[in-house]
Amino acid sequence: MPTYTYRCPTCGGFDLVRPMSEVDAVAVCPECGMQGRRVFGAPALRGMDARLRRALDAGERSADSPQVVTTVPPRSADRRPGRATRYTTDPRHARLPRP
């Protein structure tokens, strides 16, 4: 269940854990019993997996300044000699721009 933040006019902020279906229900301050107003804040994105967060951040960065590859990377030393280079058979890759 999500945690919603509310602000009481006399006591200040307080949090309530409630179902999404009750988001519009009246929030009563646990200190004084007055009605509190909902406060909107940033979502808690730090709770997601670090690898997923890095991938989302990289995707967002590449929208403005993508990293462009101009040459084919060299063969790595760990590949076995005589082994064929892997290539894709996906027809969409043929439409990609070439350097």
Buried (B, 14 or more C-beta within 10 A) or exposed (E): EEEBBBBBEEBEEBEBEBEEEEEEEEBBBEEEEEEBEEEEEEEEEEEEEEEEEEEEEEEEEEEEEEEEEEEEEEEEEEEEEEEEEEEEEEEEEEEEEEE
